[in-house]
Amino acid sequence: MQNKEIEHDLITRFRKRIWSPFAKAVRDYELIQENDKIAVCISGGKDSFLMAKCMQEIQKHGKVKFDLVFLTMDPGYKEENYQLILENAKKLEIPLEVFQTNIFASVTQVKDSPCYLCARMRRGHLYHRAKDLGCNKIALGHHFNDVIETILMSTLYGGEFRTMMPKLHSENFEGMELIRPMYLVHEEDIISWQKAYDLKFLNCACRFTEAVDKNQIESKRAEIKQLIKDLKKKSSYIEMNIFRSVENVNLDTLISYHKKEKYHHFLEDYDQNDGE
């Protein structure tokens, strides 16, 4: 009974905060096309499970015909974490396609950037499995806050201006594409949805973070999350302004920029400009 309530509430109770921004991202960024077969990648967290429910609903009620596969990779979860994923899938009536890897065991032996390596390995396995299943896209559960945090992380710690894109063509798997349907959904609204039904999801089940003191793990994303939270106390527009900064880029005010491997510098046509 709870799942039926959850499905109904997505397009009623949570229409403004979740369903509408989800549908807007799908529409505005052209994330789903006719006859797509999409692997909805479920890690076990709140974001990916909510994405799965939204994808089920848009498949039922949308005008575009497409197929879904709900793909879960077990990279070496503890048994209780693995069982929690299965229980939530059953509760939410999501038919999981599960496959096993040994990524956690491999990454624990790596000293430099284990989280980065783990993420790359996981994505590679997901692409490979999805392609074997006949899919042409994988869907990941990154949300609005992931996007704006990435913008600030890249600027403050990476020395470049970039964002997390709503969709990408895979460089290593021909014909495959990555999409992010939760792109415009705010994390606080995802948390509200989770709390409304007293749902319990995985947070971080990584064997590496279990094995060390979490205070010793450098977390730039946590720092950025706190920075945005502090800035929001001064202005409620902060989050949206960060997001819009990558929609309103003025190339005439940049020292240099590049597209793929081609770089451009403002001096290239400086003398042809008419001034301010």
C-alpha positions in Angstrom: 0.0 0.0 0.0 2.8 2.4 0.8 4.3 2.2 -2.7 1.0 3.2 -4.2 0.8 6.2 -1.9 4.4 7.2 -2.8 3.7 7.0 -6.5 0.5 9.0 -6.1 2.2 11.6 -3.9 5.0 12.1 -6.4 2.7 13.8 -8.9 0.4 15.5 -6.2 2.0 16.2 -2.8 5.5 16.5 -4.2 4.6 17.8 -7.6 6.1 21.3 -7.1 9.2 20.3 -5.3 10.2 17.0 -7.0 8.0 16.0 -10.0 8.0 19.4 -11.8 11.7 20.0 -11.6 12.4 16.4 -12.6 10.1 16.7 -15.6 11.5 20.1 -16.5 15.1 18.6 -16.6 13.9 15.7 -18.8 12.2 18.1 -21.2 14.6 21.1 -21.3 17.8 18.9 -21.6 16.1 16.4 -23.9 17.2 13.5 -21.7 14.8 10.8 -23.0 14.0 10.0 -26.6 11.6 7.6 -28.3 12.7 4.0 -28.1 15.5 4.7 -25.6 16.5 1.8 -23.3 17.8 3.4 -20.1 19.7 1.7 -17.3 18.6 3.5 -14.1 21.6 3.0 -11.8 20.6 2.5 -8.2 23.4 2.8 -5.7 21.2 2.3 -2.6 20.9 5.9 -1.6 17.9 8.2 -1.4 18.8 10.0 -4.7 18.9 7.0 -6.9 15.8 5.4 -5.4 13.8 8.5 -5.9 15.1 8.8 -9.4 13.9 5.3 -10.1 10.4 6.1 -8.9 10.3 9.3 -11.0 11.5 7.3 -14.1 8.7 4.7 -13.5 6.1 7.5 -13.3 7.3 9.3 -16.4 7.3 6.0 -18.3 3.7 5.4 -17.3 2.4 8.9 -17.8 4.7 10.5 -20.4 4.1 10.6 -24.2 7.5 9.2 -25.2 7.8 5.4 -25.3 11.0 4.0 -23.8 12.2 1.0 -21.8 13.8 0.9 -18.4 16.3 -1.4 -16.6 16.9 -0.8 -12.9 20.6 -1.7 -12.5 22.4 -2.2 -9.2 26.0 -3.1 -8.8 27.3 -4.7 -5.7 30.9 -3.5 -5.4 31.4 -5.5 -2.2 28.8 -4.3 0.2 28.5 -5.7 3.7 25.6 -8.2 3.8 23.4 -5.9 5.9 23.9 -3.0 3.4 23.2 -5.3 0.4 20.0 -6.6 2.1 18.8 -3.0 2.8 19.0 -2.3 -1.0 17.0 -5.4 -1.8 14.4 -4.6 0.9 13.9 -1.0 -0.3 13.6 -2.2 -3.9 10.9 -4.6 -2.9 9.1 -2.0 -0.8 9.2 0.5 -3.7 8.4 -2.2 -6.3 11.5 -1.6 -8.3 12.7 -4.8 -10.2 16.4 -4.8 -9.7 19.0 -6.2 -12.1 21.9 -6.9 -9.8 25.5 -7.8 -10.7 28.6 -8.3 -8.6 32.1 -6.7 -8.7 35.1 -6.6 -6.3 35.7 -2.8 -6.6 35.8 -2.1 -2.8 38.4 -4.8 -2.3 40.6 -3.3 -5.1 40.2 0.3 -4.0 41.2 -0.3 -0.3 44.7 -1.1 -1.5 45.0 2.4 -3.2 46.5 5.3 -1.1 46.1 8.2 -3.6 42.5 9.3 -4.5 40.7 6.0 -3.7 37.3 7.7 -4.0 38.0 9.1 -7.4 39.3 5.7 -8.6 36.3 3.9 -7.1 33.8 6.3 -8.9 35.6 5.8 -12.3 35.6 2.0 -11.9 32.0 1.9 -10.8 30.9 4.0 -13.8 32.9 1.8 -16.2 31.2 -1.3 -14.9 27.8 0.3 -15.1 28.4 1.3 -18.7 29.6 -2.1 -19.6 26.7 -4.0 -18.0 24.1 -1.6 -19.4 25.5 -2.0 -22.9 25.4 -5.8 -22.5 21.7 -5.4 -21.6 21.0 -3.5 -24.8 20.7 -0.1 -23.2 21.8 3.1 -24.9 21.8 5.3 -21.8 22.6 5.1 -18.1 20.8 7.5 -15.6 22.6 8.7 -12.5 21.0 10.3 -9.5 23.0 13.5 -9.2 20.8 16.4 -8.1 20.8 20.2 -8.1 23.1 20.5 -5.0 25.7 18.2 -6.6 25.7 20.5 -9.6 26.3 23.8 -7.7 28.8 22.2 -5.4 30.8 21.0 -8.4 30.8 24.5 -9.8 32.4 25.9 -6.6 34.7 23.0 -6.1 36.1 23.3 -9.6 36.6 27.1 -9.2 38.0 27.1 -5.7 40.0 23.9 -5.7 40.5 23.0 -9.3 41.3 26.5 -10.7 38.8 26.1 -13.6 35.2 27.0 -14.3 33.1 24.0 -15.1 30.0 22.1 -14.0 28.4 18.7 -13.9 26.5 18.4 -17.2 22.9 17.1 -17.5 24.0 14.6 -20.2 27.2 13.4 -21.7 28.2 11.1 -24.6 30.5 8.3 -23.3 34.1 8.6 -24.5 34.8 4.9 -24.0 31.5 3.2 -24.8 30.4 4.0 -28.3 26.7 4.8 -28.6 26.2 5.1 -24.9 25.1 8.3 -23.1 24.9 9.4 -19.4 21.9 11.4 -18.3 21.0 13.1 -15.0 17.2 13.4 -14.6 17.5 14.7 -11.0 19.5 17.7 -12.2 17.0 20.4 -11.0 15.8 18.6 -7.9 17.1 20.1 -4.6 18.6 17.7 -2.0 16.5 19.2 0.8 13.3 18.1 -1.1 14.7 14.6 -1.6 15.3 14.5 2.2 11.7 15.7 2.8 10.4 12.9 0.5 12.5 10.3 2.4 11.3 11.5 5.8 7.6 11.6 4.7 7.6 7.8 4.5 10.2 7.0 7.1 12.4 5.4 4.5 16.0 4.3 5.3 18.6 4.2 2.6 22.3 3.7 2.4 24.4 6.8 3.0 28.0 5.7 2.3 28.6 2.0 2.4 32.2 2.2 1.2 34.6 -0.2 2.8 37.4 2.3 2.7 35.6 4.9 4.8 34.5 2.2 7.2 38.2 1.3 7.7 39.5 4.7 8.7 38.7 7.6 10.9 36.3 9.8 8.8 37.9 12.9 10.2 41.1 11.9 8.3 39.4 11.8 5.0 39.7 15.0 3.1 36.2 16.1 2.1 36.2 19.1 -0.1 32.5 18.6 -1.1 31.6 18.8 2.6 33.5 22.1 2.9 31.7 23.5 -0.1 28.3 22.3 1.1 28.9 24.2 4.4 30.1 27.3 2.5 26.9 27.4 0.5 24.8 26.9 3.6 26.6 29.8 5.3 26.1 32.0 2.2 22.4 31.2 2.1 22.0 32.8 5.5 22.9 36.1 3.8 20.9 35.6 0.6 18.3 33.1 -0.5 19.4 33.6 -4.1 22.9 32.2 -3.6 22.1 28.6 -4.8 20.3 29.7 -8.0 22.9 32.4 -8.8 25.6 29.8 -8.6 23.6 27.5 -11.0 22.8 30.4 -13.4 26.5 31.4 -13.5 27.1 28.5 -16.0 24.0 29.4 -18.0 25.1 33.1 -18.4 28.7 32.9 -19.3 30.0 36.0 -21.2 32.9 34.9 -23.3 33.9 38.5 -23.9 34.9 38.8 -20.2 37.1 35.7 -20.0 40.9 35.8 -20.2 40.9 32.4 -22.0 38.7 29.4 -22.5 38.8 26.1 -24.4 36.4 23.8 -26.2 37.8 20.2 -26.4 41.5 20.7 -27.1 41.2 24.1 -28.8 42.2 27.0 -26.6 41.2 30.7 -27.2 42.7 33.8 -25.6 41.2 37.2 -25.4 44.2 38.8 -27.1 43.4 36.8 -30.3 40.8 39.4 -31.4 41.4 42.2 -28.8 42.3 44.8 -31.4 39.2 44.1 -33.4 36.9 45.0 -30.5 35.3 48.4 -30.3 35.8 48.7 -26.6 33.2 48.9 -23.8 
